[in-house]
């Protein structure tokens, strides 16, 4: 960063700190937000955009070689009149990255001359052309697209291997994407009566990246086709991590694959409470069980405050609702060989002591068992339970894909074209993760990886910039200052000067 730029940043930071500093105010006679004499006028020469962060992300895409890789690896067109595959894919991705929620939002970008100048592009595809592009995909093209993205992401992993850790944790789950449309091909009714699609998602817990996303009809069970994509995900991460863990719920306890996975990775899956497992658990001596003590969600660093009265329990008691209360938890373990396996694995059983009430009356007590199957023999039974419970964090990633970046929407007409859209839109989420990994500040790097998309959008994308075209470059002149401005500039300079192998 140049000396004058550092001076400007320091001056902006000082003025903002002085403006927001705590002061001993006296009683005010007028509100802070009051009427002001203002007007609008149109600039004759200078253009600006409110989403100036897009320049840094386009530079990252360029530096990673993603544009060339998309054109070489994804073959949708026979001729390019005038757009290439990368033009369409990045157009769909950038629309989502800038906060767009549907194909029609592309038209706003297409009509923004300053946005086009900022990317040094003459034109971008309109929404109708983008929809036609999606309809040209077949299954093999979507798979090629995911392969190209994965080949690109490993460049980031190689560059920032110290931020990844030594252990890769792969999470796998399915979800339901509802739609009320009557004419979308491939929709079906799910187990809960909802019409739509049922995508399979394999993600990397370390960075929240989506490695594989597969669209399926709504009636598809969660595990349908999962084994093949778990194998591909293991192949993808193995060269860059010392060990690999795979975890999932009971739907993904695919015992016919355990012996093969046992030679390649460690895994922890939920397993159904089958009668034979319950009988084994009941037959264990009481000494085999040890208490499961869960850590508090957070530790109070200052003086504890008085907690407010809970409203819901009062309503439940007043209306005599039936309620299940967790009293205590215990864990034990035993060995077990599933019928489709030749090897013996570890079963961790979680024994829950429950109290059942209706209003203030106690109806009785109950014991329920939850089971986890693993090929890891080093973790304690408690650690196996906690490790499996952390898998629920993938639900936050899925929620962000659904309602953060709106990537799991179905704007096209059939299963394959909507699958292509999901992959293109999810690329925006992966770009966020790559940007976080490439951030030189290690603390902010972790924060970016954990950020919800809307917060990330406001911090690193919605940056008002003046766009200045010169003979040799496009200049983004930042017009405001926030707490993230310095980090944004440092990350951009790091990306610009880095040479990915």
Residue pairs with C-beta under 8 A, 6 or more apart in sequence:
1 489
1 490
1 493
5 489
9 481
9 485
9 486
9 489
12 481
12 485
13 481
13 486
16 481
46 466
46 468
47 113
47 114
47 117
47 466
47 467
48 114
48 464
48 465
48 466
48 467
48 479
49 112
49 114
49 115
49 118
49 464
49 465
49 467
50 462
50 463
50 464
51 98
51 99
51 115
51 461
51 462
51 463
52 118
52 463
52 464
52 465
52 467
52 476
52 478
53 460
53 461
53 462
53 463
53 488
54 94
54 97
54 98
54 115
54 118
54 119
54 461
55 118
55 119
55 465
55 474
55 476
55 492
56 435
56 460
56 488
56 491
56 492
56 495
57 94
57 97
57 431
57 435
57 461
58 90
58 94
58 119
59 492
59 495
59 496
60 431
60 434
60 435
60 438
60 495
61 67
61 90
61 431
63 495
63 496
63 498
63 499
63 500
64 152
64 155
64 156
64 434
64 500
65 152
65 155
65 500
66 86
66 148
66 149
66 152
67 86
67 90
68 86
69 148
69 151
69 152
70 84
70 85
70 86
70 89
70 90
70 145
70 148
71 84
71 85
71 86
73 144
73 145
73 147
73 148
73 151
74 85
74 89
74 141
74 144
74 145
74 148
75 85
75 141
75 144
76 85
76 88
76 133
76 136
76 137
76 141
77 83
77 84
77 85
77 136
83 125
83 129
83 133
87 124
87 125
88 125
88 129
88 130
88 133
89 145
89 424
89 427
91 106
91 124
91 125
91 130
92 103
92 106
92 130
92 134
92 421
92 424
92 425
93 424
93 425
93 427
93 428
93 431
94 109
94 428
95 103
95 105
95 106
95 109
96 405
96 406
96 407
96 424
96 425
96 428
97 405
97 428
97 431
97 432
97 461
98 109
98 457
98 461
99 105
99 457
99 461
99 462
100 106
100 108
100 109
100 406
101 406
101 409
102 406
102 409
102 411
103 127
103 130
103 131
103 411
104 127
106 124
106 125
106 126
106 127
106 130
107 126
107 127
109 115
109 124
110 116
110 123
110 124
110 125
110 126
114 467
116 122
116 123
116 124
117 467
117 469
117 474
118 465
118 467
118 474
118 476
120 474
125 133
131 411
131 412
134 411
134 412
134 417
134 418
134 420
134 421
135 412
135 413
135 414
135 417
137 416
137 417
137 419
137 420
138 416
139 416
139 419
141 420
142 416
142 419
142 420
142 423
145 420
145 423
145 424
146 212
146 213
146 423
149 423
149 427
149 430
150 211
150 236
153 209
153 430
153 434
154 236
154 239
154 240
155 500
155 501
156 434
156 437
156 438
156 500
157 164
157 240
157 437
158 240
158 500
158 501
159 437
159 438
159 498
159 500
160 437
160 438
161 240
163 437
163 442
163 445
164 206
164 207
164 240
164 241
164 437
165 206
165 241
166 241
166 242
166 243
167 241
167 242
167 243
167 244
167 245
168 204
168 206
168 237
168 240
168 241
168 243
168 244
168 245
169 204
169 205
169 206
169 244
169 245
169 246
169 247
170 202
170 203
170 204
170 205
170 211
170 230
170 233
170 234
170 237
170 244
170 245
170 246
170 247
170 265
171 202
171 203
171 204
171 205
171 247
171 248
171 391
171 393
171 394
171 397
172 200
172 201
172 202
172 203
172 226
172 229
172 230
172 233
172 246
172 247
172 248
172 252
173 200
173 201
173 222
173 248
173 249
173 252
173 391
173 394
173 395
173 398
174 198
174 199
174 200
174 201
174 216
174 220
174 221
174 222
174 223
174 226
174 251
175 198
175 199
175 201
175 398
175 402
175 408
176 190
176 192
176 194
176 196
176 197
176 198
176 218
177 196
177 197
177 198
177 199
177 402
177 408
177 409
177 410
178 194
178 195
178 196
179 187
179 195
179 196
179 197
179 410
180 195
181 187
181 410
183 413
184 410
184 413
184 414
184 418
185 413
185 414
185 415
186 197
186 215
186 217
186 414
186 415
186 416
186 418
187 195
187 196
187 197
187 217
187 218
187 415
188 195
188 196
188 217
188 218
188 219
188 220
189 195
189 218
189 219
190 196
190 198
190 218
190 219
191 219
194 218
195 218
196 218
196 410
197 215
197 216
197 217
197 218
197 410
197 415
197 418
198 216
198 217
198 218
198 219
198 220
198 222
199 213
199 214
199 215
199 216
199 408
199 419
199 422
200 212
200 213
200 214
200 216
200 222
200 224
200 225
200 226
200 229
201 210
201 212
201 213
201 394
201 397
201 398
201 401
202 210
202 211
202 212
202 213
202 226
202 229
202 230
202 233
203 209
203 210
203 211
203 394
203 397
204 211
204 233
204 237
205 390
205 391
205 393
205 394
207 433
207 436
207 437
207 449
208 397
208 429
208 433
208 449
208 450
209 429
209 430
209 433
210 397
210 401
210 426
210 429
210 430
211 233
211 236
211 237
212 229
212 232
212 233
213 419
213 422
213 423
213 426
214 225
214 229
214 419
215 415
215 416
215 418
215 419
215 422
216 224
216 225
216 415
217 415
221 251
222 249
222 251
222 252
223 251
223 252
223 254
226 248
226 252
226 254
227 254
227 257
230 246
230 252
230 257
230 261
233 246
234 244
234 246
234 261
234 264
234 265
237 244
238 244
238 264
243 265
243 266
244 264
244 265
244 266
245 265
245 266
245 267
245 268
245 376
245 387
246 261
246 265
246 266
246 267
246 268
246 269
247 267
247 268
247 269
247 387
247 388
247 391
248 269
248 270
248 391
249 269
249 270
249 391
250 269
250 270
250 271
250 272
252 269
253 269
253 270
253 271
253 272
253 373
255 338
255 339
255 340
255 341
256 340
256 341
258 267
258 338
258 340
258 341
258 343
258 345
258 373
258 375
259 341
259 342
259 343
261 267
261 375
262 343
262 345
262 375
266 374
266 375
266 376
267 374
267 375
267 376
268 372
268 373
268 374
268 376
268 384
268 387
268 388
269 372
269 373
269 374
270 370
270 371
270 372
270 373
270 388
271 277
271 347
271 371
271 372
271 373
272 371
273 368
273 369
273 370
273 371
277 336
277 347
277 349
277 369
277 371
278 369
280 334
280 336
280 347
281 332
281 334
281 349
281 351
281 369
281 371
284 332
284 334
284 349
288 332
288 333
288 334
289 330
289 331
289 332
289 351
290 330
290 331
290 332
290 381
290 382
291 328
291 329
291 330
292 329
292 330
292 331
292 350
292 382
292 385
293 382
294 329
294 386
316 323
316 359
317 359
317 360
318 359
319 359
320 358
320 359
321 358
321 359
322 356
322 357
322 358
322 363
323 356
323 357
323 358
324 354
324 355
324 356
324 366
325 354
325 355
325 356
325 357
326 352
326 353
326 354
327 353
327 354
327 355
327 365
328 353
329 350
329 351
329 352
329 353
330 350
330 351
330 353
331 348
331 349
331 350
331 351
331 381
331 382
331 385
332 348
332 349
332 351
332 381
333 346
333 347
333 348
333 349
333 381
333 384
334 347
334 349
335 344
335 345
335 346
335 347
336 344
336 345
336 346
336 347
336 373
337 343
337 344
337 345
338 345
338 373
343 375
345 373
345 374
345 375
346 373
346 374
346 375
346 376
346 377
346 384
347 371
347 372
347 373
348 371
348 372
348 373
348 374
348 381
348 384
348 385
349 369
349 370
349 371
349 372
350 369
350 370
350 371
350 372
350 385
351 367
351 368
351 369
352 367
352 368
352 369
352 370
353 365
353 367
354 365
354 366
354 367
354 368
355 362
355 364
355 365
355 366
356 362
356 363
356 364
356 365
356 366
357 363
372 384
372 385
372 388
374 384
376 384
379 387
400 429
400 452
400 453
401 407
401 408
401 426
401 429
402 408
404 429
404 452
404 453
404 454
405 425
405 426
405 428
405 429
405 453
406 425
407 422
407 425
407 426
407 428
407 429
408 422
408 425
409 421
409 425
410 418
410 421
411 418
411 421
412 418
412 420
412 421
429 453
432 448
432 451
432 453
432 456
433 449
435 448
435 460
435 491
436 445
436 446
436 447
436 448
436 449
436 451
437 445
437 449
438 491
438 494
438 495
438 498
439 445
439 448
439 487
439 490
439 491
439 494
440 490
440 491
440 494
441 487
441 490
444 484
444 487
448 456
448 460
451 459
459 482
459 484
460 484
460 488
463 478
463 480
463 485
463 488
464 478
464 479
464 480
465 476
465 477
465 478
465 479
466 476
466 477
466 479
467 474
467 475
467 476
467 477
468 474
468 475
468 477
469 475
478 485
478 489
